[in-house]
Amino acid sequence: MSWLRSKLVSLWQWVVDRYATGWPWLREVVEIYSRWQVVALLFLGFSAGLPFLLVFSTLNARLADVGVETATIGFFSWLGITYSIKVLWAPVVDRVRLPLLDRLLGKRRSWILLAQGGIATGLFLMATVDPLAAPEMMALCGLLVAFSSATQDVAIDAYRIEIAEDRLQAALASTYIFGYRLALLVAGAGALYLAEYWSWTVSYQVMALLMGVGAVTVLVVREPVVNHFAAAADIAHQIEREAAKRGYLPPRLARMAGWFSAAVAGPFMDFFRRYRELALIILITVAVYRISDIAMGVMANPFYLDFMGFSKTQVADVTKIFGFFMTIVGSMVGGVLVVRFGVRPILLIGAVMTAATNLLFVWLAQMPPDLMTLAVVVSADNLSGGIANVALIAWLSSMTSASFTATQYALFSSLMTLPGKFLGGFSGIVVADFGYAEFFLLAGLMGVPAILLVIYIMKKGRILDQRAPDKETPEET
């Protein structure tokens, strides 16, 4: 594996020397995106995105296609709860060393590989189960896929944060997003095509085999150089100390309570202890940063179809083709900008662009339907979303402690989508009472708090840098 890795690095270096000479900006882009860590996240992103739709919309299509009752299909949506509560078992991913696999691969890669095995197994089982005859078994297999997929997300996020320094996190996030969205196309349209021309069994078997992309990547890449053994020893000491405080309990129960206090509550206590009076401001910023974007997205398709009168094909062409590529472009541009200017200025630019593009939808709502105008607005929206998303991910990654990487980032990732999804539930009421233009104006104004909070955080930049967790610098090669 080390021989293959060195050959791939040499090939990328040849590309840099051959095609980027004389173009300084292009050379910088190629050098950033040719690092093995960044390339690896492309394939790990594919592995993370592949199972998502296979337990959501693609599974719903399969259930409806074979005649499962609508009420039963609705219950299958509960599988998605696993992605929202992954923070509950993230401490296990942080703390527990897997037998044999940990010694062979290291902590992060062993957990990723185990989760990938669970996903592939679940998909193979889903391929063979008849959902009409055994819906309960299909649900259990889907639960295995969803739980393993959420666990893989936790482990990959921790791996991404630990494998490279903070300034590269946006670039890592951009290739991760590219791989993730590519996998969504494969698991969405690709799975439907396979089911149409062959069968649902073949479709899910092929998806299970494609999990091999992630497994091979895990075997090729390196384990982060973060000293998890020292972190584990530190936690063990804390557990003993917490257990000693509970001497009135039976020894085993006292140790369990100590483990919970140190391993589960520890990540949150560590965060508040480091950032003190700024901790709550940081969490509020995380919670409101994407509210404008998420709340607007709920009403996007009804706006395109019902209000503007575009056909389903036109909407699909513009949002899927232009939207896909502009999101990728925005992500890659954001990655380069963070490397050059730092994460907080780009975080502000992303917040401003996200709010501003909602105002473009206000303008679009007052214009006659025009496909080119729609493409321009959707492209601007996805470009700004790509920049904002990678900047946010890079910023959150810089604030995680090496001792609690998986748990703290799982907390951030859950928090950054929950308020937007909750408020998005009221979007239909706003549109019904006031109209689409007024709704988009309100969605844009909802981005103002994020802008103001980021400005405040930029003013506190020196204090935040002083309180940032110490991290070992990963190898550059």
Number of C-alpha atoms within 10 A of each C-alpha: 11 11 9 10 14 13 12 14 16 12 12 18 15 12 16 18 13 9 12 17 12 9 10 10 12 14 17 16 19 19 16 20 21 19 19 18 24 23 19 22 29 23 24 28 26 25 29 30 25 27 28 23 19 24 26 19 14 19 24 19 15 18 21 14 10 12 10 17 11 11 8 13 18 10 10 20 15 13 18 17 13 17 19 16 15 21 23 13 16 26 24 15 23 26 22 12 19 17 9 10 15 15 11 11 18 18 23 28 25 24 25 27 22 16 24 27 19 21 31 25 20 23 28 22 21 27 22 14 18 14 18 13 10 10 17 13 15 23 20 15 23 25 21 22 29 26 22 26 29 27 29 26 24 31 26 23 25 26 23 24 27 27 24 21 17 23 20 24 29 32 31 31 30 33 27 29 26 24 24 23 21 19 24 21 16 19 26 20 12 17 25 19 15 17 16 11 10 11 15 22 18 17 22 25 20 19 24 23 13 18 22 16 14 23 20 14 19 21 15 15 19 20 17 22 15 17 12 19 13 11 16 18 11 13 19 17 13 18 23 15 15 20 25 15 13 15 12 10 13 11 13 10 14 20 20 15 18 23 22 16 17 25 24 21 14 21 23 15 13 18 19 14 12 17 19 13 10 14 15 12 16 17 15 15 20 25 20 23 31 27 28 28 26 19 25 22 19 18 18 15 16 14 18 19 14 10 13 18 15 18 12 11 9 16 18 14 13 18 21 14 13 19 21 19 17 22 26 23 20 24 31 26 19 31 31 23 20 25 18 12 11 19 27 19 15 23 27 23 17 27 29 19 21 31 27 21 24 28 21 20 26 19 14 19 19 11 11 10 15 12 12 10 13 21 19 13 19 23 24 23 24 25 28 27 25 27 31 28 25 31 32 25 24 28 22 20 24 21 24 25 22 20 25 27 25 31 31 27 25 26 19 20 20 17 18 21 18 17 18 22 16 13 15 21 13 12 19 15 12 15 16 10 10 10 14 24 20 17 24 30 19 19 27 26 16 21 23 19 17 25 23 15 20 23 16 12 19 17 11 12 13 11 13 17 11 11 15 16 18 12 17 15 14 13 11 10 8
